[in-house]
Amino acid sequence: MRREDDTKLWDLLGKAATPEVSPFFARNVLRSVREQPRFLHSIAEWFRFNRLVPAATVAMAVIVMVFVAHNPDTGLSTAADSDPVAKIDPQDYEVVADLDDLVASDENALWDDNSSL
């Protein structure tokens, strides 16, 4: 833009005060840059001990819950598993009944022998 194009604008610009830079401008700029958090510093902040322990605890709880949800048979036993009579075939019921009578008579005989002494 030439001065001949708009003389009023150039006259107005000539009367405007020129901005002066503070002698401490560079120091103030560097201070504001240093005050801003750095990327690595913000990442290191997440790995502090007071934040890492609760986060690790929650992560372990989620892992355990996922493992238990995918493997429900491990670790949990039902009453049917601990009952040996439930595992017996229907053909063997007579033998089991005879064994129960034999064990009951053997227990009674044991008490009878002790009472004679």
Secondary structure, 3 states (H helix, E strand, C coil): CCCCCCHHHHHHHHHCCCCCCCCCHHHHHHHHHHHCCCHHHHHHHHCCHHHHHHHHHHHHHHHHHHHHHHCCCCCCCCHHHHCHHHHCCHHHHHHHHHHHHHHHHHHHHHHHHHHHC
